[in-house]
Amino acid sequence: MDMKNFEKKLKRKMKSYRKVWNRDARIIHLFEEVGEFAEILMQYKGLKDPRKNKRDIKNALSDIVEDVFAVAILFNVKIDDIFKEICKQS
């Protein structure tokens, strides 16, 4: 799937929720997801119970990436532009 189609699908998904979040709500949710990722890493490393696995890490990262892209959309930043910027810095 190309980035334009991905962006269209994500926009539809964002509008499909019973309560559509604004920028602030989406950013706060991003922070929540990053916190959950940190918790999963602690569990993956065996520092906390219950143990987690790489699939749990993948799921947590996908939640974070979705929120990052949703924030970009809410600020009218094209997802293609984000990838171009990342590649330019490499």
N, C-alpha and C positions, 0 to 999 in steps of 0.2 A: 504494500500500500504506500502510495506517495504521501508526502507531508500535507499537501492541500486536502486530500481526502481524509487523512487523519484529523486535520484541524476541523473540517466540516462535521465529522462524526463526533468529535469531542464537543463542539458547540451544541449539536443536537442533544447529546447526553446531558450537558450542563443545563439546558433549558427543560429537560424532561422531568427533573426532580419536582416533587410536590412543592418545595420551597426553594426558589432559585436564590443562590447566594450572590451577594455583591462582593466587591473587591476585598473589603475588610474581613468578611466571613471566610472567604477562600484563603486568605493569607493566614488567618488564625488556624484554619483547618490544616494548612501546610505545616505550621509549627507543631500541631498535635501529631501529625503523621511522622514528622522527624523525631519527636519524642518516642513514639511507638517503635520506630526503627532502632533507636538507641536501646530501648528495653529488649528488643529481639536480639540485638548484638550481644548484650550482656548474657542473655539466655543461651545463645549459640556458643559463646565462649565458656559456658558452664559456671558463670559467676552468679547466676540466679536460676531458680527453677520456675517453670518446667523448661527442659531443654528444647531448643529450636533447631531447625535444619536450614539448608541453603534455600529450600523452597519458601520457607517463611521469610528469609531475607529478600528473595526475589519479589514476593508479594508486597512486602513493605516498601521496597524501592519503587515498584510500579505505582503504588499509591502516591509516593512523593513526586514522581515524575509527572503523573497526571495532574496533581495540584500545581506544579510549576508551570506546566503548559496552560492550565486553566487561568492562572494569574496572568500569563502572557496575553492570552486572548482578552481578558478583561481590561488590560492596558493597551489593547490594539497593537500588540507586537506580534508579528508573523513568526510562526514556529520555524519556518525556513530560515528566517533571519537569525534566529538563535543558533541553529546548526552552523550557518555560515560564520557567525562570530566565533563559535567554538573552534571550528577548523582553521580560521585565520590565526588564532592564538597559538596553534600547535606548531 
